[in-house]
């Protein structure tokens, strides 16, 4: 139970202190959180102890931040930083030349003779200039300052006079992007600033020639940099250090895709489920499409920020409907175009023209919903985990460009509250749903949305009822077989457990749930026995969807069925039955621990976690039997 004091919460009668660690502390301790029992049930005493814990944590963090860096950058790493600065200028020049309307002749003299600048100001003396003359002069001066010949002369003069101050901001930003630190008072830092100045001057000298049409100069880092920052050390520690730095260099030269797939293979060896493996593949695919494949040493913080920003633009329903077979970047453009069509349409228009089709305005607006922060965090977590894994050399793990990029829980909670989440069906909605043809009689098995006399009790009939009266998750009930049911103390129960080809969400999800008497009255036990001793009881369901789950087909049918009948209620889905199960038991005064044992939640209190296994099946049966939904069945 959270309290108003930061880091303080209560579990049962006892108060606890728990805090998320900042980056330096997290790397130093190898943990993301610290938690201790405050050993008191008194709120006032708990707040006093929690404050002392918080002050101690803040003090430790400040000491660590102010301490000298324990990791000294290698010469190879500093050379890589200088290379990034050098090639960033070259790449920026290529980009400008590609987009400049005058091409590479922008600064070249025109045919027939040297360029004669037109006088910007007609007055002979600046004291006679008008405001317009001064504005034109300032604009011309600003434009001239961006010319490669001016920049070359400027930086070559800095290099000639060993003026390193102009390069300080560029060097500091490059070191930060690479996750490296140098003491500002050290001789090594002063030398690095001077080398940065020389590298920038060399890069602009190449750029000046290229803007004048001379591409004969090669894109090579100045030779003195390679010699000065060569990766060599003196014996006897040279071999060990050389091996470490060779591994660093090998890793930094690897492509992101190659390293990510190795990490994904390690996770599979560690026992990740098929769903997690597909999520890992999705994270890799999104990054390659939205940012691009690059060497690990080239990944900087702005690449990660771009990935996070672009992920927030990906439509939620990517891979489905109008976004089928589209890449993430293509889906973003399609969603942007759809938003423009919605804005252009008259406000009173109920439909939108899209790709020669008419779709409801409400459906079109739902299709423009973008990826939620929680989903973005899931994909970012894959890459933060990559940098903490054995794939990355230990000396480079502290320089994780993905560190600190996850959206905070408060932001996710606010987004969930703003955009809404799933809810339980109301009593009237439940009555209307189960009064529809699928449970009262339909025209034929092919047309279940029209009233009729036919009524086959197959998975369409039983799955929603089982979710409502047993609180099972969609995939848990869709994959049930006859062998999952047994009789304990004369009570018929269903066992939720991992089987061949299926999984459970967590250890808490492994449980036994008594079958409600309403289901027995409707003939569910006879239906299960008719399926055979080991057969899947809902034989009409097949594995479909991205994760090849039985429940995917069930969810699609339930959504289609309600839309066809006009009983699709906002904020509801098949999972809403589970909400009804939990909410109805809470309304009866059943404790949270008892409900958690039935629905398979992990957040059990200490009492339930330790002694929950001793709850008798008869007690669980009495709890379930308190459900009393007023249905027309």
C-alpha positions in Angstrom: 0.0 0.0 0.0 1.8 3.2 -1.2 2.0 6.1 1.2 2.3 9.9 0.6 6.0 9.8 1.5 8.4 9.1 -1.4 10.1 5.6 -1.3 7.7 4.5 1.5 5.1 1.8 1.2 3.4 -0.8 3.4 3.1 -4.5 2.9 0.6 -5.8 5.4 1.2 -4.1 8.8 5.0 -3.4 8.2 6.4 -0.4 6.3 9.2 -0.8 3.7 11.5 1.6 1.9 12.2 1.1 -1.8 14.0 3.4 -4.2 15.1 3.3 -7.9 18.9 3.8 -8.2 20.3 6.5 -10.5 22.7 5.5 -13.3 26.1 5.7 -11.4 24.7 3.9 -8.4 23.0 1.3 -10.5 26.2 0.6 -12.4 28.3 0.5 -9.2 26.0 -1.8 -7.3 24.7 -3.9 -10.2 21.1 -3.3 -9.1 18.2 -1.2 -10.3 16.5 -0.8 -6.9 17.3 -1.0 -3.2 14.6 -2.2 -0.7 14.6 -2.7 3.1 12.1 -3.4 5.8 11.7 -0.5 8.2 10.7 -3.0 10.9 7.8 -0.9 12.2 4.1 -0.6 11.8 4.0 3.0 13.1 3.6 5.6 10.3 5.5 8.3 12.1 8.5 6.2 12.9 8.4 4.7 9.4 8.6 8.2 7.8 11.6 9.2 10.0 13.5 6.0 9.1 12.6 6.4 5.4 13.9 10.0 5.4 17.2 8.8 6.9 17.5 6.1 4.2 16.7 8.7 1.5 19.3 11.1 2.7 21.9 8.4 2.9 21.1 7.4 -0.7 21.4 11.0 -2.0 24.7 11.5 -0.1 26.1 8.3 -1.6 25.0 9.3 -5.1 26.7 12.7 -4.8 29.9 11.2 -3.5 29.9 8.8 -6.4 29.2 11.5 -9.0 32.0 13.7 -7.6 34.5 10.9 -7.3 37.2 10.5 -10.1 36.2 8.1 -12.9 37.4 4.6 -12.2 37.3 3.8 -15.9 39.9 5.7 -18.0 39.1 5.8 -21.7 41.6 3.8 -23.8 43.5 5.4 -26.7 41.4 3.5 -29.1 38.2 4.9 -27.6 39.5 8.5 -27.8 40.5 7.9 -31.4 37.0 6.7 -32.2 35.6 9.9 -30.7 37.9 12.0 -32.9 36.8 9.9 -35.9 33.2 10.6 -35.1 33.8 14.4 -35.0 35.8 14.2 -38.3 33.3 12.2 -40.2 30.3 14.1 -38.8 31.6 17.2 -40.6 32.2 15.2 -43.8 28.7 13.6 -43.7 27.0 17.0 -43.0 28.8 18.4 -46.0 27.5 15.5 -48.2 24.0 16.0 -46.9 24.1 19.7 -47.7 25.5 19.1 -51.2 22.7 16.6 -51.9 20.0 19.0 -50.8 21.6 22.3 -52.1 19.8 23.6 -55.3 23.1 24.8 -56.8 25.0 21.6 -56.3 28.7 21.5 -55.4 29.3 24.7 -57.4 27.7 26.8 -54.6 31.1 28.5 -53.7 32.8 28.0 -57.0 33.5 31.1 -59.2 31.1 31.5 -62.1 32.3 30.7 -65.7 34.2 33.6 -67.3 36.1 34.9 -64.3 36.2 35.3 -60.5 33.1 36.1 -58.6 32.6 39.8 -58.0 30.4 40.3 -54.9 27.7 42.9 -55.3 27.9 45.7 -52.8 25.3 44.9 -50.1 25.1 48.5 -48.9 24.9 51.5 -51.2 26.1 54.1 -48.7 29.9 54.6 -48.6 30.1 54.7 -44.8 28.4 52.4 -42.2 27.2 55.5 -40.3 25.0 56.3 -43.2 23.4 52.8 -43.5 19.7 52.4 -43.0 18.1 49.7 -40.8 17.5 47.6 -44.0 21.2 48.0 -44.9 22.3 46.7 -41.4 19.8 43.8 -41.6 21.2 42.8 -45.0 24.8 43.1 -43.8 24.0 40.9 -40.8 22.3 38.3 -42.9 25.3 38.3 -45.4 27.8 38.0 -42.6 25.9 35.1 -41.0 25.8 33.3 -44.4 29.5 34.0 -45.0 30.3 32.4 -41.6 28.9 29.1 -42.8 31.1 29.0 -46.0 33.7 26.2 -45.9 36.5 28.5 -46.9 35.7 30.8 -43.9 35.4 27.9 -41.5 38.6 26.4 -42.8 40.6 29.6 -42.3 39.0 30.0 -38.8 39.8 26.5 -37.5 43.2 26.5 -39.1 44.1 29.6 -37.2 42.9 28.0 -34.0 45.1 25.0 -34.7 48.1 27.2 -35.6 47.9 29.1 -32.3 46.9 26.0 -30.2 43.6 27.6 -29.2 41.5 24.8 -27.8 38.7 26.7 -26.2 36.5 26.9 -29.3 36.6 23.1 -29.6 35.6 22.5 -26.0 31.9 22.2 -26.5 32.3 19.9 -29.5 34.7 17.7 -27.7 32.7 17.5 -24.5 29.5 16.6 -26.4 31.3 13.9 -28.4 32.7 12.4 -25.2 29.3 12.4 -23.5 27.7 10.8 -26.6 30.3 8.0 -26.4 29.8 7.6 -22.6 33.4 8.6 -21.8 34.8 11.0 -19.3 38.1 12.8 -19.0 39.2 14.9 -16.0 39.0 18.6 -17.1 42.1 19.3 -15.1 44.2 16.6 -16.7 46.9 17.1 -19.3 45.3 14.3 -21.3 42.1 16.4 -21.6 44.0 19.5 -22.8 45.8 17.5 -25.4 42.6 15.9 -26.6 41.0 19.4 -27.0 44.0 20.5 -29.2 43.7 17.3 -31.3 40.0 18.0 -31.7 40.8 21.4 -33.1 43.2 19.9 -35.6 40.8 17.2 -36.6 38.0 19.8 -37.2 40.4 22.0 -39.3 41.4 19.0 -41.4 37.8 18.1 -42.0 36.8 21.6 -43.1 39.9 21.8 -45.4 38.5 18.7 -47.2 35.1 20.2 -47.3 36.4 23.5 -48.8 37.9 21.5 -51.7 34.7 19.5 -52.3 32.5 22.6 -52.3 34.8 23.9 -55.1 34.3 20.7 -57.1 37.6 18.9 -56.1 36.8 15.4 -54.8 40.4 14.1 -55.1 41.1 14.2 -51.4 40.3 11.0 -49.6 38.3 10.8 -46.3 41.2 9.9 -44.1 41.8 10.9 -40.5 45.0 12.9 -40.2 48.0 10.5 -39.8 49.3 12.0 -36.6 46.0 11.1 -34.9 46.4 7.4 -35.8 50.0 7.4 -34.7 49.3 9.3 -31.4 46.3 7.2 -30.4 47.6 3.9 -31.6 46.4 0.9 -29.4 49.7 -0.1 -27.9 50.9 -0.5 -24.3 54.2 -1.6 -22.6 54.7 -5.0 -21.2 54.1 -6.9 -19.0 50.4 -5.7 -18.8 50.4 -5.0 -22.5 49.1 -8.4 -23.7 46.2 -8.4 -21.2 45.2 -4.8 -21.9 45.6 -5.4 -25.7 43.3 -8.3 -25.5 40.7 -6.2 -23.7 41.0 -3.4 -26.1 40.9 -5.7 -29.1 37.6 -7.1 -27.8 36.4 -3.6 -27.4 37.4 -2.7 -31.0 35.8 -5.9 -32.3 32.5 -5.2 -30.5 32.4 -1.5 -31.5 32.9 -2.5 -35.2 30.0 -5.1 -35.1 26.7 -4.2 -36.6 23.8 -3.6 -34.3 21.8 -6.4 -36.0 24.6 -8.9 -35.5 25.0 -8.1 -31.8 21.2 -8.0 -31.2 20.7 -11.4 -32.8 23.5 -12.9 -30.7 21.8 -11.4 -27.6 18.4 -12.8 -28.7 20.0 -16.3 -29.0 21.4 -16.0 -25.5 18.0 -15.1 -24.2 16.5 -18.2 -25.9 19.2 -20.4 -24.3 18.1 -18.9 -21.0 14.6 -20.1 -21.5 12.6 -17.2 -22.9 9.2 -18.2 -24.3 8.2 -18.0 -28.0 6.3 -14.8 -27.4 9.3 -13.0 -25.9 11.5 -14.3 -28.8 9.0 -12.7 -31.3 9.0 -9.5 -29.3 12.8 -9.4 -29.5 12.6 -9.9 -33.3 10.1 -7.0 -33.5 12.4 -4.7 -31.5 15.3 -5.4 -33.8 13.1 -4.9 -36.9 11.8 -1.6 -35.6 15.2 -0.2 -34.9 16.7 -1.3 -38.2 13.7 0.3 -40.1 13.3 3.5 -38.0 17.0 4.3 -37.4 19.0 2.0 -39.5 21.7 -0.6 -39.1 25.1 0.7 -37.9 28.2 -0.3 -36.0 27.8 -0.5 -32.3 30.5 2.1 -31.9 28.5 4.6 -34.0 25.3 4.4 -31.8 24.9 7.7 -30.0 22.3 9.1 -27.7 20.5 11.0 -30.5 20.0 7.7 -32.4 18.3 6.3 -29.3 16.1 9.4 -28.9 15.1 9.2 -32.6 14.1 5.5 -32.1 12.0 6.4 -29.0 10.3 9.3 -30.8 9.6 7.3 -34.0 8.2 4.5 -31.9 5.7 6.9 -30.4 4.5 7.5 -34.0 4.0 3.9 -35.0 0.2 3.1 -35.2 -1.1 0.7 -32.5 -2.7 -1.6 -35.1 0.5 -2.0 -37.2 0.4 -5.3 -39.2 -3.4 -5.3 -39.2 -6.1 -3.9 -41.5 -4.8 -0.9 -43.6 -1.3 -1.4 -42.1 -1.0 -5.1 -43.2 2.4 -5.9 -44.7 3.8 -2.4 -44.1 7.1 -1.6 -42.4 7.0 0.7 -39.3 8.1 3.7 -41.3 5.5 3.0 -44.0 2.8 2.5 -41.4 3.8 5.9 -39.8 3.3 7.7 -43.2 0.0 5.9 -43.8 -1.3 6.9 -40.3 -0.2 10.5 -41.0 -2.1 10.6 -44.3 -5.2 9.1 -42.6 -5.0 11.8 -40.0 -4.8 14.4 -42.7 -7.9 12.9 -44.4 -9.8 13.0 -41.1 -8.9 16.7 -40.6 -9.9 17.6 -44.2 -13.3 15.8 -44.0 -16.3 17.9 -42.8 -16.9 17.7 -39.1 -20.4 16.3 -39.6 -19.1 13.6 -41.9 -19.6 10.1 -40.5 -17.4 8.3 -43.0 -13.9 8.9 -44.4 -12.7 8.2 -47.9 -9.6 6.1 -47.7 -7.9 4.1 -50.5 -11.2 4.0 -52.6 -13.1 2.8 -49.5 -15.5 4.4 -47.1 -14.7 3.8 -43.4 -16.5 5.1 -40.4 -14.9 8.2 -38.9 -14.7 6.6 -35.4 -12.9 3.6 -36.8 -10.6 5.8 -38.8 -9.7 7.7 -35.6 -8.9 4.5 -33.8 -6.6 3.5 -36.6 -4.5 6.6 -36.1 -3.8 5.8 -32.4 -0.1 5.5 -31.9 2.1 3.2 -29.9 1.8 3.5 -26.1 4.7 4.3 -23.9 4.4 0.9 -22.2 5.0 -0.9 -25.6 7.8 1.4 -26.4 9.5 0.6 -23.1 9.2 -3.1 -23.9 11.2 -2.7 -27.1 13.7 -0.3 -25.5 14.2 -2.8 -22.7 15.6 -5.3 -25.2 18.4 -3.0 -26.1 19.2 -1.9 -22.5 19.4 -5.6 -21.7 21.7 -6.1 -24.6 24.2 -3.6 -23.2 24.1 -5.3 -19.8 24.7 -8.7 -21.3 27.9 -10.7 -21.9 27.7 -9.7 -25.6 29.2 -6.4 -24.6 32.7 -6.2 -23.1 32.5 -5.5 -19.4 34.6 -2.3 -19.8 31.9 -0.8 -22.2 28.7 -1.8 -20.3 28.8 1.4 -18.2 28.5 3.4 -21.4 25.0 2.2 -22.4 23.5 4.8 -24.8 20.0 3.3 -24.1 20.4 3.9 -20.3 17.8 6.2 -18.8 15.6 6.2 -21.9 12.6 4.2 -20.6 9.5 6.2 -19.9 8.8 6.6 -16.2 5.9 4.7 -14.6 4.1 7.9 -13.7 4.1 9.0 -17.4 2.7 5.6 -18.4 0.0 5.7 -15.7 -1.0 9.2 -16.9 -1.1 8.0 -20.5 -3.3 5.0 -19.5 -5.7 7.3 -17.6 -5.9 9.7 -20.5 -6.3 7.1 -23.3 -8.4 4.7 -21.2 -8.0 1.1 -20.4 -10.1 -2.1 -20.4 -13.1 -2.2 -18.0 -15.6 -4.8 -16.9 -19.0 -5.2 -18.6 -21.9 -3.6 -16.8 -24.8 -5.8 -15.7 -27.0 -4.5 -18.5 -24.2 -5.1 -21.1 -23.8 -8.7 -19.9 -27.5 -9.3 -20.1 -27.7 -7.8 -23.6 -24.6 -9.9 -24.8 -25.9 -13.2 -23.5 -29.4 -12.4 -24.8 -27.9 -12.4 -28.4 -28.2 -15.2 -30.9 -24.9 -17.0 -30.0 -26.5 -18.1 -26.7 -30.2 -17.9 -27.5 -30.4 -19.4 -31.0 -29.1 -18.4 -34.4 -30.0 -18.9 -38.1 -27.1 -21.4 -38.8 -23.5 -22.1 -37.7 -22.3 -19.9 -40.6 -24.6 -17.0 -39.6 -24.6 -16.7 -35.8 -25.5 -13.0 -35.8 -29.1 -13.6 -37.0 -31.8 -15.0 -34.6 -33.0 -18.5 -35.3 -33.6 -21.9 -33.8 -30.1 -23.5 -34.2 -27.9 -23.6 -31.1 -24.7 -25.6 -31.0 -22.8 -25.3 -27.8 -19.2 -25.1 -29.1 -16.4 -22.8 -28.3 -18.4 -19.7 -29.3 -20.9 -20.6 -26.6 -18.6 -21.8 -23.8 -15.5 -19.6 -23.9 -17.1 -16.3 -22.8 -19.1 -18.2 -20.0 -15.9 -19.9 -18.8 -14.0 -16.6 -18.7 -16.9 -15.0 -16.8 -17.4 -17.7 -14.2 -13.8 -18.9 -13.8 -11.8 -15.7 -14.4 -9.5 -17.5 -16.9 -7.3 -15.6 -19.3 -8.1 -15.9 -23.0 -5.2 -18.2 -23.9 -5.6 -20.2 -20.7 -9.1 -21.3 -21.6 -8.7 -21.5 -25.4 -5.9 -24.1 -25.0 -7.7 -26.3 -22.5 -7.9 -30.1 -23.0 -10.1 -32.7 -21.2 -7.1 -33.9 -19.2 -6.9 -30.4 -17.5 -10.1 -31.2 -15.5 -10.3 -33.4 -12.5 -12.4 -34.0 -9.3 -11.0 -33.0 -5.9 -13.1 -33.6 -2.8 -16.2 -34.1 -5.0 -15.5 -30.7 -6.6 -14.9 -30.5 -10.3 -11.9 -28.2 -11.0 -9.8 -27.0 -13.9 -6.0 -27.1 -13.7 -4.1 -24.2 -15.3 -0.6 -25.4 -15.9 2.1 -25.3 -18.7 1.8 -28.0 -21.3 3.4 -29.0 -24.5 3.1 -26.0 -26.9 1.5 -23.8 -24.3 2.8 -21.6 -21.5 1.6 -19.8 -18.4 2.1 -16.1 -17.6 4.0 -16.7 -14.3 4.4 -19.2 -11.5 1.3 -17.7 -9.8 -0.7 -18.5 -12.9 -0.4 -22.3 -12.1 -3.5 -22.9 -10.1 -6.7 -24.9 -9.6 -10.1 -23.2 -10.1 -13.4 -24.8 -9.1 -16.1 -24.9 -11.9 -19.1 -22.8 -11.0 -22.5 -24.6 -10.6 -24.0 -22.4 -13.4 -21.6 -23.9 -15.9 -22.5 -27.4 -14.7 -26.2 -26.7 -15.0 -25.7 -25.6 -18.6 -24.0 -28.9 -19.4 -20.3 -27.9 -19.5 -19.1 -31.2 -17.9 -20.9 -33.3 -20.5 -19.3 -31.1 -23.2 -15.8 -31.8 -21.8 -16.3 -35.5 -21.5 -17.6 -35.7 -25.1 -14.3 -34.2 -26.4 -12.3 -37.3 -25.4 -9.9 -38.0 -22.5 -6.9 -36.0 -24.0 -8.4 -34.0 -26.8 -8.5 -30.2 -26.9 -12.0 -29.4 -25.8 -12.4 -26.3 -28.1 -11.4 -28.1 -31.3 -12.6 -25.4 -33.6 -9.8 -23.1 -32.4 -6.5 -23.0 -34.3 -3.2 -21.3 -33.6 -3.2 -18.0 -35.4 -1.8 -14.5 -35.2 1.7 -13.2 -34.6 2.3 -15.4 -31.5 0.5 -18.5 -32.8 -2.0 -18.6 -30.0 -5.5 -20.3 -29.8 -6.9 -17.2 -28.2 -6.2 -15.0 -31.2 -9.0 -16.5 -33.2 -11.3 -16.3 -30.2 -10.6 -12.6 -29.7 -11.2 -11.8 -33.3 -14.5 -13.6 -33.4 -15.7 -11.9 -30.2 -14.9 -8.5 -31.5 -16.5 -9.1 -35.0 -19.6 -10.7 -33.4 -20.3 -7.7 -31.2 -19.7 -5.2 -34.0 -22.0 -7.0 -36.3 -24.8 -6.9 -33.7 -24.1 -3.3 -32.6 -23.2 -4.2 -29.0 -19.6 -3.2 -29.1 -19.1 -1.2 -25.9 -16.1 1.2 -25.7 -13.3 0.0 -23.3 -14.4 -3.6 -23.4 -12.9 -6.7 -24.8 -12.8 -10.5 -24.1 -10.5 -9.7 -21.1 -13.4 -7.7 -19.6 -14.9 -11.0 -18.4 -11.9 -11.4 -16.1 -12.5 -7.9 -14.8 -16.1 -8.9 -14.1 -15.0 -12.0 -12.2 -12.6 -10.0 -10.0 -14.9 -7.1 -9.5 -17.9 -9.3 -8.5 -15.9 -11.1 -5.8 -14.6 -7.8 -4.4 -18.2 -6.5 -4.2 -19.0 -9.6 -2.1 -16.2 -8.7 0.3 -13.7 -11.4 -0.7 -10.1 -10.5 0.3 -7.5 -9.6 -2.4 -5.4 -12.6 -1.4 -8.2 -15.1 -2.0 -9.0 -13.5 -5.4 -5.4 -13.6 -6.4 -5.2 -17.4 -5.7 -8.1 -17.9 -8.1 -7.0 -15.6 -10.9 -3.3 -16.2 -10.8 -1.9 -12.8 -9.8 1.6 -12.5 -8.5 1.1 -9.6 -6.2 0.2 -11.7 -3.2 0.7 -10.6 0.4 3.1 -12.5 2.6 0.3 -14.5 4.2 -1.2 -15.7 0.9 2.2 -16.4 -0.6 3.3 -18.6 2.2 0.1 -20.2 3.3 -2.0 -20.0 0.2 -1.3 -23.5 -0.8 -3.2 -24.7 2.3 -6.5 -23.1 1.3 -8.9 -26.0 0.8 -10.7 -26.6 -2.5 -14.0 -26.4 -0.6 -13.1 -22.8 0.5 -12.3 -21.9 -3.1 -15.6 -23.4 -4.3 -17.5 -21.4 -1.7 -15.8 -18.3 -2.9 -16.6 -18.9 -6.6 -20.2 -19.8 -5.9 -20.8 -16.3 -4.6 -20.8 -15.1 -8.2 -24.4 -14.4 -9.2 -24.5 -12.8 -12.6 -28.1 -12.2 -13.8 -28.0 -13.7 -17.2 -30.8 -14.9 -19.5 -29.5 -18.5 -19.5 
